[in-house]
Amino acid sequence: MVKITKVSVKGNYRLEVAFDDGVRGVVDLSDLVGKGVFTLWRDPHVFEQVQIGSFGELVWLDKIDLCPDSLYLKVTGKKPEEVFPSLRCEPIYA
């Protein structure tokens, strides 16, 4: 599991994130604004209050948290099986 070590707001609901393995990139979260718990982000000032949680996740006001793994997949464009080898389905023959 990767952890986020640095985050900065880039505007238009985009964040630049750095992970503990050295990967860096920008993630666009604008598609989430106004949906479910993400209605809080309708106020851009709330979105700008992003912090890194104790497990390397992103948190907003103790009401929203985003898993670093999902953000890592967005930044790298990789599939879950590429990052987590145990998810690979290998045929088992009896």
N, C-alpha and C positions, 0 to 999 in steps of 0.2 A: 504494500500500500504506500502510495506516495503522499507527501505532505506539502502543502503550500507554505513557502517561506517568506514570500513578499507579494503584496498586492497594491496596485495603484489604479485609481479611477481615471479612465481616458475620455469620458463623456459619451453621450448617447447610449448609456447602459452597456458600455464596454469596459472590461477590466484587463489590465496587464497582470499576469500572474507568473510567479517563478516557483518551481518545485524543487524539492530537496535532491533530486537527481541531476539538476542543472538545466532541465528543460524550461523554456520561457515562451510565452506567447500571449496573444490577446484573445479573449473570449467575449463574444457578443451575446448578452442576455436579454436583449430588447424584446425577443419573442415571448418572454415570460411575463412582462409587465402587465399588470391588471388581471392576471389569471390566478384564481384561488388566493393563497397566502401572499402572492406577489402583488396584490393590490396595494400593499404598503409602498411599493416602488413607484406608484403614480406620483409621489412626491420625490423629485430627484434628490432632495437633500437627505432623505432616508437612505436611498441607494448609496450615496456617497459616504455613509457611515459604516461601510463594510469593514470588518475586522477579521483577523485570523484567529480561529478558535484553538483550544488546547490540543485538538487532535489533527491540526493542519487543515481544517475545513474553513469555509468562509461563513461568517455569521453576520446577521443584521438584527440588532436590538433584542437578542435572545428570542426572536420570533421566527426567523428564517435561517436555515443552514443548508449549505450546498456541499456535497461530498467532493473531496479533492479528486477522487478517481474519475468521476463523471466529467469534471472540468479538464482533467488530464486527457481524456479521450477526445474532448472537443478541440483542445489545443493541438494535439498531435495528429488528429485525424485517424488514429488507429482504431481497430476493432477490439472489443473486450478480450477476445481469445489471444490477441497479439500481446496484450499487456499482462494477462492472467492466464498462463499456460494451463492451469488446472481446468479451465473452462472448455478446452478443446475436447470435442467428442471423438473418441477413437473407438472404432468398432471392436467389440469384444466377441470373440468366437469361442464357443464351447466345444 
